[in-house]
Amino acid sequence: MKRYLMKAILSVVTLTTPLLAEVAVVANSSVGVSEISTDDLKRVFLGAKSSLSDGSNVEPVLLQAGAAHEAFLKEYVGKTDAALRNHFKSLVFTGKGSMPKSFASDAEVVAYVAKTKGAIGYVSNAGAAAGVKRIAVR
């Protein structure tokens, strides 16, 4: 009986623990900071902040879907994908903002961030590549 109970508990824990993707925040080399606070990162990705402490203008870049996208939104933005899209739709509708660029893969995010002054995005840790700088989140 004890053995079955332990198996049942382990399966419930396994099913309810989300698979967290490791996420790397990356930026164009024009972005002067090497770290960003979680609050500033959230404000950038909600369209409430367009420059950082060093005066660098920033443009958020999103993944369209996937484990890294879901993990980033949950960990740093505090919204679901649908809630974030609705947030930006309301900004667009009221003329207070525009939809951020979004891409289907880590490679596309990295390529856009590498060539776009002020771009800041996120990729799965495995997706971080040359041409962009990693930004530490504190």
Residue pairs with C-beta under 8 A, 6 or more apart in sequence:
18 74
19 67
20 71
21 66
21 67
21 68
21 70
21 71
21 124
21 125
22 68
22 71
22 124
22 125
23 68
23 71
23 72
23 75
23 122
23 123
23 124
23 125
24 122
24 123
24 124
24 125
24 127
24 128
24 134
25 36
25 41
25 120
25 121
25 122
25 134
25 135
25 136
25 137
26 109
26 110
26 113
26 120
26 121
26 122
26 123
26 128
26 132
26 133
26 134
26 135
27 33
27 58
27 113
27 119
27 120
27 121
27 132
27 133
27 135
28 113
28 114
28 115
28 116
28 117
28 118
28 119
28 120
28 132
28 133
29 132
29 133
30 56
30 117
30 118
31 52
31 56
31 58
31 118
31 119
31 120
31 133
31 135
32 52
32 54
32 55
32 56
33 52
33 53
33 54
33 56
33 135
34 133
34 135
34 136
35 135
35 136
35 137
35 138
36 44
36 52
36 135
36 136
36 137
36 138
37 137
37 138
38 76
38 137
38 138
40 49
40 52
40 53
41 76
41 137
42 76
42 77
42 78
43 49
44 50
44 52
44 58
44 60
44 120
45 60
45 62
45 76
45 77
45 84
45 100
46 77
46 79
46 84
46 87
47 60
47 87
47 88
47 91
47 96
47 97
47 100
49 58
50 57
50 58
50 59
51 57
51 58
52 58
56 118
57 117
57 118
58 118
58 119
58 120
59 100
59 101
59 116
59 118
59 119
59 120
60 100
60 120
60 121
61 100
61 101
61 102
61 103
61 109
61 112
61 113
61 116
61 119
61 120
61 121
62 69
62 100
62 101
62 102
62 103
62 109
62 121
62 122
63 69
63 72
63 102
63 103
63 104
63 105
63 106
63 109
63 121
63 122
63 123
64 102
64 103
64 104
65 81
65 104
66 124
67 124
68 106
68 122
68 123
68 124
68 127
69 81
69 122
70 81
72 122
73 79
73 80
73 81
73 84
76 137
77 84
79 87
88 97
88 98
88 99
88 100
89 99
91 97
91 98
92 98
92 99
101 112
103 109
103 112
105 127
106 123
106 124
106 126
106 127
106 128
106 129
107 127
107 129
109 121
109 122
109 123
109 127
110 121
110 123
110 127
110 128
110 129
110 131
110 132
111 131
112 119
112 121
113 119
113 120
113 121
113 131
113 132
114 131
114 132
120 135
123 129
128 134
